[in-house]
């Protein structure tokens, strides 16, 4: 039995009732395989969830009260989530042009959190964290649209279901892993009202995800947008583009204003949906027994918001309303604000704490409500990660305290805005590219379009809420920079950040196991040694000798980061060309392809192109995608590969032209589409 399984058993045995004699025959190795022959009482005992052993302090006078009494005192929980909404663009968060009457009224009845943050600036990794209570970077679920095996983790709704809760989800999951046992019903028709008599012993947990604010909804003709959304609003609820206050990093054009007005309209439309759900809760006479959360999955779905580690991409609204009988679980009074730092990784342990369940050791967050919130006190930092989104590779991490934000860009030689099929289709991106091409952008508008980005970024979020004044080189902020730099590294090491492995290498090393388990085996994953190599990227030409030495390291991930460091040096990496040529036969595919890409950029394409062409034929799609991106990155030098590029694109599709899958096969085709465009120039 591996260390992770032993840890889980210690948790189960520690929290089980003393009269329960557990052995490993009573519980299968995986939580999802609980023997259906166990009755509910024995099941709760075995999982450490027996109500009489876990009475909530302050609610019940004695831990000896009956299970039935405890069941009656457990609340229903409703999560109302929306997509792509930043906190600052709601009326209750201070935007006087937002039209959000239902949320404003709800905020007056709730605790409003002013410093709540997603752990990722895109949906799937953020949602995998919400459902598990673990960082996506620990699970290997950090890359958008991927399928990860999770044996050790199970979503907290499984625990609720086994404890007697009816759990419904309407309807989006998008966790980067599949588990049919998470929900009683997860569909477009899922609803708390669908619970059958006798189906729930404790109560209900329901999620409603409102997709009306998703970035995809802002596109299309004026007629289409009016028909779908704007016509549903009263005249006084519609937003005038001329009255929009744009952030300083956006150019002021009529089309930009129109798109922003559309977003405000979508937020108002979403507000009406929230009002309908809350009204239905009242109508069903459940408002007095239901704790209601409202939050979004990450920041607004516009460039420089979604996909970025700035507050515009991570800062989310969070409102929680507590009925009178459950106000003892709150940390503030209704109508008050809380400035405590809250992270998505805290949501699952908070659910357990509010419901009186023991906290599993594997959860990486800390409860911020309920009796378990007293443990460890408020958090000092929140963390987030940016990784691959669609076909675009990214590797950046950030840490934030209540005032300062630190970002480490591990691929600083890449621009903030890389070519990417899905966002490039959006009309707002096309408009921004048009304006950028005129050369008329200035100040913070221009910096977003630079061909490279800073290695480190530091912002005073209180004085500079738009995060446009980088203080990383400020002599007055050296102590802050050093403190946050260390906090970020400590977090990456403690949580075993799998992102230091390329996506393909993570899967290769996890064969027969899971990324989470693999990352906890030092022989398979010498994390700190790899992190030391990654930290050399962007540190200047003086690191060239050290990077060249690491090209011969025994670990392929170290060799890969050495190549990335050379890539960031540009033409200054020429002295390493001979050593790079040796890596064209490297067993690590990403080190091999990255070396080929750097050699091509240095003018040595002959053998390198053959290596990349062979990469396109690899049956492992995560491997082929990286080869495709390297081919895209070398531009017109890839012209000899045009036949192989077209063949690889054909392999991504079925005879009818549809993609073999909507994940990597589609992303490979997208990357190669841009590669062909580069070859034609």
C-alpha positions in Angstrom: 0.0 0.0 0.0 1.5 3.4 -1.0 2.0 6.3 1.3 -1.1 8.2 0.1 -3.4 5.2 0.8 -1.9 4.7 4.2 -2.5 8.4 5.0 -6.2 8.0 4.0 -6.6 5.0 6.1 -5.1 6.8 9.1 -7.8 9.5 8.6 -10.6 7.0 8.3 -9.5 5.1 11.4 -8.9 8.3 13.4 -12.4 9.6 12.8 -14.3 6.4 13.0 -16.3 5.7 16.2 -14.4 3.8 18.8 -16.7 0.8 18.6 -16.0 0.3 14.9 -13.3 -2.2 14.2 -12.1 -1.3 10.7 -10.2 -3.7 8.5 -9.3 -3.2 4.9 -11.8 -5.9 3.9 -14.7 -3.6 5.1 -13.7 -0.8 2.8 -12.4 -1.1 -0.7 -9.2 0.8 -1.6 -11.1 3.4 -3.6 -13.8 5.6 -2.0 -16.0 5.2 -5.1 -16.3 1.5 -4.5 -18.0 1.5 -1.1 -19.8 -1.8 -0.6 -23.5 -1.2 -1.3 -24.4 -3.8 1.3 -23.3 -1.5 4.1 -26.2 0.2 5.7 -26.1 3.9 6.2 -25.2 3.8 9.9 -22.2 1.5 9.3 -21.2 3.5 6.3 -21.1 6.7 8.2 -19.1 5.0 10.9 -16.6 3.6 8.5 -16.1 6.9 6.7 -15.7 8.9 9.9 -18.9 10.7 9.2 -21.1 9.3 12.0 -23.1 12.3 13.2 -23.0 11.4 16.9 -19.2 11.5 16.7 -19.0 14.8 14.8 -21.5 17.1 16.5 -21.0 20.7 15.5 -19.8 22.8 18.5 -22.2 25.6 19.3 -25.1 23.9 17.6 -25.6 20.8 19.7 -25.2 20.5 23.4 -24.0 16.9 23.4 -22.2 14.6 21.0 -24.5 11.9 22.4 -27.6 13.2 20.7 -29.1 10.8 18.2 -28.3 10.7 14.5 -31.8 11.7 13.6 -31.6 14.9 15.6 -28.3 15.8 13.9 -29.8 15.1 10.5 -32.5 17.6 11.2 -30.0 20.3 12.0 -27.9 20.0 8.9 -28.6 22.7 6.3 -29.3 22.5 2.6 -26.7 24.1 0.5 -27.2 25.9 -2.8 -24.3 27.1 -5.0 -25.3 29.6 -7.7 -22.3 30.0 -10.0 -21.8 32.1 -13.1 -19.1 32.1 -15.7 -16.5 34.8 -16.6 -17.5 37.5 -14.1 -15.0 39.7 -12.2 -16.0 41.0 -8.8 -15.5 44.6 -9.7 -18.3 44.7 -12.3 -21.3 44.1 -10.0 -23.3 46.8 -8.3 -22.8 45.3 -4.8 -19.0 45.5 -5.4 -19.1 49.2 -6.2 -19.7 49.5 -9.9 -22.3 52.2 -10.2 -23.0 51.4 -13.8 -23.8 47.8 -13.3 -27.5 46.9 -13.1 -27.7 44.0 -10.7 -30.7 44.6 -8.4 -31.2 41.0 -7.4 -27.6 40.5 -6.4 -27.5 43.8 -4.7 -30.5 42.8 -2.5 -28.9 39.4 -2.0 -25.6 41.0 -0.9 -27.5 43.0 1.7 -28.7 39.7 3.2 -25.3 38.0 2.9 -21.7 38.2 3.9 -19.8 39.8 1.0 -16.2 38.7 0.6 -14.0 41.3 -1.0 -10.9 39.1 -1.4 -12.1 35.8 -2.8 -9.9 34.3 -5.6 -10.0 31.5 -8.1 -7.0 29.2 -8.2 -6.9 29.4 -12.0 -8.0 32.0 -14.6 -9.9 29.4 -16.7 -12.7 27.1 -15.9 -11.7 23.4 -15.8 -8.7 23.7 -13.4 -10.6 26.0 -11.2 -13.6 23.6 -11.1 -11.4 20.6 -10.4 -10.1 22.4 -7.4 -13.6 23.4 -6.2 -14.9 19.8 -6.3 -11.8 18.1 -4.7 -10.4 20.7 -2.3 -7.0 20.2 -3.9 -5.0 22.4 -6.3 -5.2 21.4 -9.9 -1.4 21.6 -10.1 -1.3 18.8 -7.4 -3.8 16.6 -9.2 -2.4 17.2 -12.7 -5.7 18.8 -13.8 -4.2 22.2 -14.6 -4.3 22.0 -18.4 -7.6 23.1 -19.9 -9.5 20.2 -21.6 -7.6 17.2 -20.5 -8.5 13.8 -19.0 -6.7 12.9 -15.8 -6.9 9.8 -13.8 -7.7 10.4 -10.1 -7.6 7.4 -7.8 -6.7 9.0 -4.5 -9.0 12.0 -4.7 -12.7 12.0 -4.8 -15.0 15.0 -5.1 -16.6 16.1 -1.8 -20.1 15.5 -3.2 -19.4 11.7 -3.0 -18.9 12.1 0.8 -22.2 14.1 1.0 -24.0 11.5 -1.0 -22.8 8.7 1.2 -23.8 10.7 4.2 -27.3 11.0 2.9 -27.4 14.2 0.9 -29.1 14.4 -2.4 -26.6 16.2 -4.8 -27.7 17.8 -8.1 -25.7 19.7 -10.6 -27.2 21.9 -13.4 -25.3 21.2 -15.4 -21.6 21.9 -16.1 -18.9 19.7 -14.6 -15.7 20.4 -16.6 -13.3 19.0 -14.0 -10.7 17.6 -16.4 -11.6 14.1 -15.0 -14.7 12.0 -15.1 -16.5 10.4 -12.2 -20.1 9.3 -12.5 -20.5 9.0 -8.8 -20.2 12.7 -7.9 -23.9 13.5 -8.4 -27.3 12.0 -8.0 -28.2 14.0 -11.1 -25.9 16.1 -13.3 -27.9 17.3 -16.3 -29.7 20.3 -17.9 -32.8 19.3 -15.8 -31.0 18.6 -12.5 -32.8 20.4 -9.6 -33.3 20.1 -5.9 -37.0 19.6 -6.6 -36.2 16.3 -8.3 -35.3 14.6 -5.1 -37.6 11.7 -4.5 -39.2 11.0 -1.2 -36.9 9.0 1.0 -33.9 9.6 -1.4 -32.2 12.0 1.0 -31.5 11.5 4.7 -29.9 14.8 5.5 -30.9 17.3 2.9 -29.8 18.6 -0.5 -26.8 20.2 -2.1 -27.5 21.8 -5.5 -25.4 23.7 -8.0 -26.7 25.9 -10.8 -24.2 27.2 -13.2 -25.3 30.3 -15.2 -23.5 30.3 -18.6 -25.1 33.5 -19.9 -22.0 35.6 -19.0 -19.5 33.3 -20.8 -17.2 35.0 -23.2 -18.8 33.2 -26.1 -22.0 35.1 -25.6 -20.6 38.5 -26.6 -20.0 37.6 -30.2 -22.3 37.8 -33.2 -24.3 40.5 -34.9 -26.2 43.2 -33.1 -29.5 41.6 -34.2 -28.4 38.2 -32.8 -27.3 39.7 -29.5 -30.5 41.7 -29.2 -32.7 38.7 -30.0 -31.0 36.4 -27.5 -30.3 38.8 -24.6 -30.8 42.5 -24.9 -34.5 42.2 -25.9 -35.0 40.4 -22.5 -34.0 43.5 -20.7 -36.1 46.6 -20.1 -35.0 49.8 -21.8 -33.6 51.2 -18.6 -31.6 48.0 -18.0 -29.7 48.2 -21.2 -26.3 49.8 -21.1 -25.1 52.7 -23.2 -21.6 52.1 -24.7 -20.8 55.8 -24.3 -21.2 55.6 -20.5 -18.8 52.6 -20.1 -15.7 53.3 -18.0 -12.9 51.3 -19.7 -9.8 50.0 -17.8 -6.6 51.8 -18.7 -5.1 49.0 -20.6 -8.0 49.0 -23.2 -8.0 51.3 -26.3 -11.1 53.5 -26.5 -12.8 52.6 -29.8 -16.5 52.5 -30.6 -16.4 48.7 -31.1 -14.6 48.1 -27.8 -17.3 50.1 -26.0 -20.0 48.1 -27.7 -18.5 44.8 -26.5 -18.2 46.1 -23.0 -21.8 47.3 -23.1 -22.8 43.8 -24.1 -21.0 42.4 -21.1 -22.8 44.7 -18.8 -26.1 43.6 -20.4 -25.1 39.9 -19.9 -24.4 40.5 -16.3 -27.9 42.1 -15.9 -29.4 39.1 -17.7 -27.6 36.8 -15.3 -28.8 38.8 -12.4 -32.4 38.1 -13.4 -31.6 34.4 -13.5 -30.2 34.6 -9.9 -33.4 36.3 -8.9 -35.5 33.5 -10.4 -33.6 30.8 -8.5 -33.8 32.7 -5.2 -37.6 33.2 -5.8 -38.0 29.5 -6.4 -36.2 28.7 -3.2 -38.6 30.9 -1.4 -41.6 29.4 -3.2 -40.4 25.9 -2.2 -40.2 27.0 1.4 -36.5 26.2 1.6 -34.9 29.6 2.1 -35.0 29.3 5.9 -33.1 26.0 5.7 -30.6 26.7 2.9 -27.2 28.4 2.9 -26.8 30.0 -0.5 -23.4 30.8 -2.1 -23.0 33.0 -5.2 -19.7 33.2 -7.0 -18.1 33.1 -10.4 -15.5 30.6 -11.8 -12.9 33.3 -12.6 -12.6 36.7 -14.1 -14.3 38.3 -17.0 -14.1 36.6 -20.4 -12.2 39.4 -22.2 -8.5 39.8 -23.1 -6.3 40.7 -20.1 -9.0 39.2 -17.8 -9.6 35.5 -18.3 -6.4 33.4 -18.8 -4.3 35.9 -16.8 -3.0 35.8 -13.3 -3.9 39.4 -12.6 -6.8 40.2 -10.3 -8.9 40.8 -13.4 -8.6 37.0 -14.1 -8.7 35.7 -10.5 -10.7 38.0 -8.3 -14.3 36.7 -8.0 -17.4 37.8 -6.3 -18.4 35.7 -3.3 -21.7 36.2 -1.4 -23.0 33.8 1.2 -26.4 34.1 2.8 -27.1 32.3 6.1 -30.6 31.6 7.3 -31.3 32.7 10.9 -30.8 29.1 12.3 -27.4 28.8 10.7 -25.9 32.2 11.4 -23.6 30.6 14.0 -21.7 29.2 11.0 -21.0 32.6 9.5 -17.9 34.7 10.2 -19.7 38.1 9.8 -23.2 39.5 10.1 -25.6 39.8 7.2 -24.9 42.8 5.1 -21.3 43.1 6.3 -18.2 42.5 4.3 -15.2 40.3 5.1 -11.7 41.0 3.8 -10.3 37.7 4.7 -8.4 35.9 1.9 -10.5 33.1 0.5 -9.4 30.6 -2.2 -11.3 28.1 -4.2 -9.2 25.4 -2.5 -11.0 26.3 0.7 -14.5 25.6 -0.5 -14.6 21.8 -0.1 -13.2 21.8 3.5 -15.6 24.6 4.3 -18.5 22.4 3.2 -17.2 19.7 5.5 -16.8 22.1 8.3 -20.3 23.5 8.0 -21.9 20.1 7.8 -19.9 18.6 10.7 -17.8 16.2 8.8 -14.1 15.5 9.6 -11.7 17.1 7.2 -9.7 14.6 5.1 -5.9 15.0 5.3 -5.7 15.2 1.5 -7.6 18.4 1.2 -5.2 21.3 0.8 -7.4 24.2 1.6 -8.6 25.5 5.0 -12.2 25.9 6.1 -13.3 29.5 6.4 -16.7 28.8 8.0 -18.0 26.5 10.7 -16.0 25.0 13.6 -13.0 23.9 11.6 -12.4 27.5 10.6 -10.7 28.1 13.9 -7.9 25.8 12.9 -4.8 27.7 11.7 -6.6 31.0 11.5 -7.1 33.1 8.4 -4.9 32.3 5.5 -1.9 34.7 4.7 -1.7 34.0 1.0 -3.7 32.8 -2.0 -2.0 31.0 -4.9 -3.0 30.5 -8.6 -1.6 28.9 -11.7 -1.7 29.5 -15.4 -1.0 26.4 -17.6 -1.9 25.2 -21.1 -5.2 26.7 -22.4 -6.4 25.0 -25.6 -3.3 24.8 -27.9 -1.4 27.5 -26.1 1.3 26.5 -23.6 1.8 28.6 -20.5 3.6 28.2 -17.3 3.2 31.0 -14.7 2.4 31.0 -11.0 1.4 33.7 -8.6 0.9 34.4 -4.9 -1.0 37.2 -3.3 -1.4 38.5 0.2 -4.0 41.1 1.1 -2.0 43.9 -0.6 0.7 42.6 -2.9 0.7 40.2 -5.9 3.8 38.4 -7.2 3.8 36.6 -10.6 6.6 34.3 -11.8 6.6 33.8 -15.6 8.5 30.7 -16.4 8.2 31.3 -20.1 9.0 35.0 -20.3 10.2 34.8 -23.9 6.6 34.3 -25.0 4.2 37.2 -25.4 1.2 37.8 -23.2 -1.1 37.3 -26.1 -0.1 34.3 -28.2 -2.0 33.3 -31.3 -4.8 31.0 -30.3 -7.8 29.8 -32.4 -10.7 30.1 -29.9 -10.0 33.6 -28.5 -8.8 34.9 -31.9 -12.3 34.1 -33.3 -13.8 36.6 -30.9 -14.6 40.0 -32.4 -13.1 41.9 -29.4 -9.7 40.2 -30.0 -9.9 41.0 -33.7 -10.6 44.7 -32.8 -7.7 44.8 -30.3 -5.3 43.3 -32.9 -6.4 45.8 -35.4 -5.7 48.7 -33.1 -2.4 47.2 -32.0 -1.3 46.9 -35.6 -1.7 50.7 -36.1 1.1 51.3 -33.7 -0.9 53.9 -31.8 -1.2 52.1 -28.4 0.6 53.8 -25.5 1.3 53.1 -21.9 -0.5 50.1 -20.3 -2.3 49.5 -23.6 0.9 48.9 -25.4 2.7 46.8 -22.8 0.1 44.0 -23.1 1.2 43.5 -26.8 5.0 43.4 -26.2 6.7 40.3 -27.7 8.0 39.2 -24.3 7.0 39.6 -20.7 8.8 40.2 -17.4 10.4 37.3 -15.6 8.9 38.6 -12.4 6.0 40.9 -11.7 5.1 42.6 -8.4 2.1 44.8 -7.8 0.7 46.8 -5.0 -2.9 45.9 -5.5 -4.2 48.5 -3.1 -2.5 51.4 -4.8 -2.6 49.9 -8.3 -5.7 47.8 -8.6 -5.2 47.4 -12.4 -1.7 46.0 -11.9 0.1 48.1 -14.4 3.0 49.4 -12.4 5.5 46.5 -12.0 7.5 46.9 -8.8 9.7 43.9 -9.2 12.8 46.1 -9.7 11.8 48.7 -7.1 14.5 49.0 -4.4 11.8 49.9 -1.8 10.0 46.6 -2.4 12.9 44.2 -2.3 11.8 42.7 1.0 8.2 42.2 -0.3 9.6 40.6 -3.5 11.8 38.2 -1.5 9.1 37.2 0.9 6.5 36.5 -1.8 9.1 34.7 -4.0 9.9 32.4 -1.2 6.2 31.9 -0.3 5.5 30.8 -3.9 8.4 28.4 -4.1 7.4 26.9 -0.7 3.9 26.4 -2.0 5.0 24.7 -5.2 7.2 22.4 -3.3 4.7 21.6 -0.6 1.8 20.9 -3.0 4.1 19.0 -5.4 3.3 21.2 -8.4 3.1 18.8 -11.4 3.3 21.7 -13.8 7.1 21.6 -13.7 6.8 18.6 -15.9 5.6 19.2 -19.5 2.1 17.8 -20.0 3.4 14.8 -22.0 6.1 14.0 -19.5 3.6 14.2 -16.6 1.6 11.4 -18.3 4.7 9.4 -19.2 5.9 9.4 -15.6 2.4 8.7 -14.3 1.9 5.5 -16.3 0.2 2.9 -14.2 -0.5 5.4 -11.5 -1.8 9.0 -11.3 0.0 12.4 -11.5 -0.8 13.0 -7.8 0.8 9.8 -6.7 3.7 10.1 -9.1 4.5 13.6 -7.8 5.0 12.2 -4.3 7.7 9.8 -5.3 11.1 11.6 -5.3 12.6 9.0 -7.6 10.1 9.8 -10.2 9.8 13.5 -9.5 12.8 15.3 -8.1 10.7 18.5 -7.9 13.2 20.8 -6.2 16.0 20.0 -8.6 13.6 20.6 -11.6 12.4 23.8 -10.0 16.0 25.0 -9.6 16.4 24.5 -13.4 13.2 26.3 -14.2 14.2 29.2 -12.0 17.2 29.9 -14.4 14.8 30.8 -17.2 14.9 34.5 -18.0 17.9 35.2 -15.7 20.1 36.5 -18.4 23.1 35.4 -20.5 25.3 35.0 -17.4 23.4 31.8 -16.8 24.4 30.3 -20.2 27.2 28.1 -18.7 24.9 26.7 -16.1 22.2 26.0 -18.6 24.6 24.2 -20.9 25.8 22.0 -18.1 22.2 21.1 -17.3 21.6 19.9 -20.8 23.5 16.7 -19.7 21.5 16.3 -16.5 20.2 12.8 -15.7 16.6 14.0 -15.4 14.8 14.8 -18.7 12.7 17.5 -17.1 15.8 19.3 -15.9 17.2 19.0 -19.5 13.9 20.4 -20.8 14.0 23.5 -18.6 17.6 24.1 -19.6 16.5 24.2 -23.2 13.7 26.6 -22.3 16.2 28.8 -20.6 18.3 28.8 -23.8 15.2 29.6 -25.9 14.7 32.6 -23.7 18.2 33.8 -24.5 17.5 34.0 -28.2 20.6 34.4 -30.4 22.8 34.6 -27.2 22.3 30.8 -27.0 24.3 30.1 -30.1 27.3 28.7 -28.1 25.1 25.9 -26.9 24.1 24.7 -30.4 26.4 21.7 -30.3 25.1 20.6 -27.0 21.5 21.2 -28.2 22.1 19.0 -31.2 22.8 16.0 -28.9 19.3 16.4 -27.5 17.7 15.7 -30.8 17.9 12.1 -29.8 16.8 12.7 -26.2 14.4 10.2 -24.7 12.3 13.0 -23.3 10.0 14.1 -26.1 9.6 17.7 -24.9 13.4 18.2 -24.4 13.8 16.8 -27.9 11.3 19.0 -29.6 12.3 22.1 -27.6 15.9 21.6 -28.6 14.8 21.3 -32.2 12.9 24.5 -32.0 15.8 26.4 -30.5 18.2 25.0 -33.1 15.9 26.1 -35.9 15.6 29.6 -34.5 19.4 29.7 -34.4 19.6 28.7 -38.1 20.3 25.0 -37.8 17.1 23.4 -39.1 18.2 20.4 -41.2 18.1 17.6 -38.5 15.8 19.6 -36.3 12.9 19.6 -38.7 13.0 15.8 -39.1 12.7 15.4 -35.3 9.6 17.7 -35.3 8.0 15.9 -38.2 8.4 12.6 -36.4 6.8 14.2 -33.3 3.7 14.9 -35.3 3.3 11.2 -36.0 3.5 10.2 -32.3 0.3 8.4 -31.3 0.3 10.2 -27.9 -1.6 13.4 -28.5 0.1 15.3 -25.7 3.4 14.6 -27.4 2.2 15.5 -30.9 0.7 18.7 -29.6 4.0 19.9 -28.3 5.7 19.1 -31.6 3.0 21.1 -33.4 3.5 24.1 -31.2 7.2 24.1 -31.8 6.6 23.9 -35.5 4.3 26.9 -35.2 6.9 28.8 -33.2 9.7 28.5 -35.8 7.6 30.3 -38.4 8.5 30.2 -42.0 11.5 27.9 -41.3 9.0 25.1 -41.1 8.0 25.4 -44.8 9.7 22.1 -45.7 7.2 20.4 -43.3 4.1 21.5 -45.1 3.2 18.0 -46.4 3.7 16.5 -42.9 1.7 19.3 -41.4 -1.3 18.6 -43.7 -1.1 14.9 -43.1 -1.1 15.4 -39.3 -4.1 17.7 -39.6 -5.9 15.0 -41.5 -5.2 12.4 -38.8 -7.0 14.7 -36.3 -10.3 14.3 -38.1 -12.8 11.7 -39.1 -13.9 11.2 -42.7 -16.8 13.6 -42.2 -14.4 16.4 -41.1 -15.3 16.3 -37.4 -12.5 16.0 -34.8 -11.7 12.6 -33.3 -12.0 14.3 -30.0 -12.6 17.9 -28.8 -9.4 18.1 -26.8 -5.9 17.4 -28.1 -6.8 16.4 -31.6 -8.6 19.7 -32.1 -5.7 21.6 -30.5 -3.1 19.9 -32.7 -5.2 21.0 -35.8 -5.4 24.6 -34.4 -1.7 24.8 -33.8 -0.9 23.5 -37.3 -3.4 25.9 -38.9 -1.2 28.8 -37.5 2.0 26.9 -38.6 0.7 26.8 -42.2 -0.1 30.5 -42.1 3.4 31.2 -40.9 4.8 29.0 -43.7 3.0 31.0 -46.3 4.5 34.3 -45.3 
